[in-house]
Amino acid sequence: MFLNELFSLEGKVAVAVGAGGVLAGEMSRGFAKAGADVVIVDLNPDAANARAEEVRAVGRKALACKADVSRKADIQDALKATLDTFGRVDIVLNAAGINSGTPFFEIEETEWQRIVDVDLKSVFLACQVFGKQMVEAGKGGSIINISSVSSGPPLSKVFTYAVSKGGVNQITQFLAREFAPARVRVNAIVPGFFPAEQNRKLLTEDRVAQIMNHTPMKRFGEASELVGAAIYLASDKAASFVTGTILRVDGGFLSMTI
């Protein structure tokens, strides 16, 4: 009973941006299992609908919204659909992301812009649109941004992605300060290496060896291992005094030096 009360999301509405993907999809199911109704926002309508069905399968209500998360009008449409359906927003998970291993001198402006738009601008827009609703509603809430281990000491081969994720950390800490008077907490999760479609092509044999040598736990993460962190940060009780935090779930990757 104590743990249920501490981590329950019963009666909450969670908006998961980019939840057509593996990691955010798993966290969305976690929100549902903890009691929340979930809005799935993704560019791929088939993926969004599939995730919504997974939420319904655990007994919660779900809404799928197709959106290009780099366009403010699409985010505003997703907010309207959320309010029309559920009447409130309590939790926002910003997890849209794309990547590329293009060498620095070969990065075209179009590639740079698209990655920044999806990985950084989408967080700005979602925090601006959904965050304003949450602040003005006066009921508190939680925004959880997905960062990356590349946001600190930058990783090789993912220049634009790393720059974008560094910006996500700055957005997180800036808005934690700005939104705190309205009891809207803003935190970030920093996953280590979790194989997914966006990074699988970069995981060559040599790079995997480098990653394992730099990860004390000597393995990749499983998507389910992000769920506890997400539910913790979403909970108004368990994380009531937690804002501006960059929470690492990385198997010790960022603790490793030599």
N, C-alpha and C positions, 0 to 999 in steps of 0.2 A: 504493500500500500504506500509506504513512504517513497519508494523509488518511482512508483507510478505517478504520484503527485509531483515529484521533483522534475520528472522528465516528460510528463504528459503534454501533448499538443492538442488535446481535446478541445473542440470548439474553435480552433484556429484555421485560418486560410493561408496556405503557402503558395507563393508564385515561384515556379522554378524555370528560370530563363536558360534555354539551351539544354533542357532535360530530355531531348531526343537522344542525347549521347549516353554512353555507358555509365560514366561516373555520376553525372547529375541525375540520370534515371534511377540509379540505385539509391541516391539520397532522397529522391522524391518518394520512392516506395517506403523508405524509412520514415519520412514525415507522416505518410498515410498510416503506417503501422503504429505510430505514436499518437494517432488520433486526428490528424489534420486532413481537411479537404485540400486538394491540390490542383493548381492551374499549371498546365504544361505549355510553355511558350517555346516554339522552335520553328526554324525555317522549313523543315521537312514535315509536312502535314501527316504523312503516314507514320513517321516516328513519333510525332506528338500524340496521335490517336492511339498508337500501340501502348505508349506509357500511360495514357489516361485509362486504358482498359486494365492495366496492371494495378493502378490505384483502386479502381472499382472492385477489382478482384479481392482486395483485402478489406472491403466493406466501407470505403470512403467515397465521397463524391469527387468527381474530376471534371475538368474542362480542358479541352485542347484548343490552343490558339496558334494559328500560323502567323509568323511574324519575321520580318527581316529586322533583327535586333539592332542594326546600325541605323535604322530610320526612326526618328522620334514619333512620327505619325503612327507607325506600327505598334510601338510601345504604348502609346496613348490608346489605341484601339484595344490592346490587350487589357489595359487597366479598366476601360469601360466595360468590356465583356466580363471581367472579374467582378466588378461592382454590380453589374446587372444580374449576375448569377448568384453571387454570395454576399454582396453588400458590404464587404470589408476586405482589408489586406492586413495580415499580421506578420508574415514572414516573406522575405524575398531572397531567393538564391540566384546569384548571378554566376552562371557557369558556361556561357557560350564561349567557344574557343576554336581557333584554327591555328595551324603551325606550318612551317616550311623550313627545310634545311638548306636553302639557297645560300651559297657563299656571299659574304658581304658585298664584294665589288660587283656581283652579278644580280643583286636585288633590284628589280624594277620598281619604279614609283607605284605602279598599280598593285604589285604584290604587297609592298610596304603599307599602302593605304588600306587594302582590304583586311590585312591582319590587325592593324591598329583599330580599324572600324569595328571588327567583331570582338576582339579581345579587350579593348580599352574603352572605346566610345560606347559600346553597349552597356558597360557598367555605369558610365557617366549618365547615360540616358535613363536607364532603369532606376538609378538612385534619384535622379531628378524627378521623374514622373511618378513612380511608386512611392519614393521617399516623401515627396510633397504631400501625397494623399495620407500617408501614415502620420506625418508630423501634424498636419491640420486636423486629422481625426482625433488626436489627443489621447489615444489609447495605448501608446507605446508600440513596441514591436522589435523585430530583428531583421537586419540585412546581413547576409552572408555572401561575401565575394570570394570567388575561387582564384587564388593566386598561383604561384609556382615556385619551385626551388630555384628556377632561373632568375627570379626577381631579386635575389641577393647578389652574391658573387655570380656574375652571368655565366651561363653555360655556353660552350662552343656550339656552333652550327644553328643556333636558333635566335639570331640577332633581334629581329623585329618582335618576335614572341616575348623575348626576355625584356625588351624595352617596355612593351605593353604591360607585362605583369608587374614590373617595377612601378608603373603608373597606377595599377590597381591597388598596390599597397599604399600609395600616397592618397588616393581617393578614400580608401578605408579609414585611414587615420585622421584625415581632414574632416570627413563627415561624422566620424565618431564624436569629435568635438562640437561640430555644428548642430547635430541632432540630439545630443545628450539632454538638453533641457526639455525636450518633448518625450523623453524616455524611449527613443528609438535607438537601439544599439546597432553599431556597425562594426563587424569583424571580418576577418578573412581566414580561410583555410589554405595552407600551403601543402598541397600533395607532393610526395616524392614521385617516384617513377611507377606509374600505373599504366600498363600497356592498354592502349585504346586506338581507335582508327586514326586519330589525328597524329599520333606519334609512332605508329607501328613501322612506317616506312623508314624512320630514322634509326630504328633499333637494329643496326647491323651487328654482326658477331663481335667486332672490335669495340663498338660503343657499349654493348651489353657488358663486356668484360670490364670496361672502364667504370660503368655504373656500379657493378657489383663490388669492385675494389674500393669504391667510395661510399658504399652503403654498409654500415656495420652489421645490419641484420641479414645481409647477403641474399636478398630476394626482392622481387617486385612486390608492390602492394596489391591487395585485392580490393575491388570496388566497395565491398561490404565494410572494409576497414575505415571508410570515410563517414559512415552513417552515424556512428556514435558522436563524433565531433560535430557533425551538422545538427543533430538533435540537441546536443548540449548547448550550442550557441543559439539555437532557435528558442530554447526554453526560457521563459520569463522568470522562472523560479531558480533553475540550476545556474543560469548565467546572468542573473539580475544585475550584477555589478561588474559585468565584463563588457567593455567596449574599447575599440581601437586595438584589439589584440590580433596578432598575426600568428595563428595556431598551426604549428607544423605537424604533419602526419607523413613522415618521410623516412621511417626506418633508420633515423640517425644521420641521413645524408648530409645535412647542413652542420652537423656536429663534427664531421670528419675533417682532419687536416692532413697529417702524414701518418 
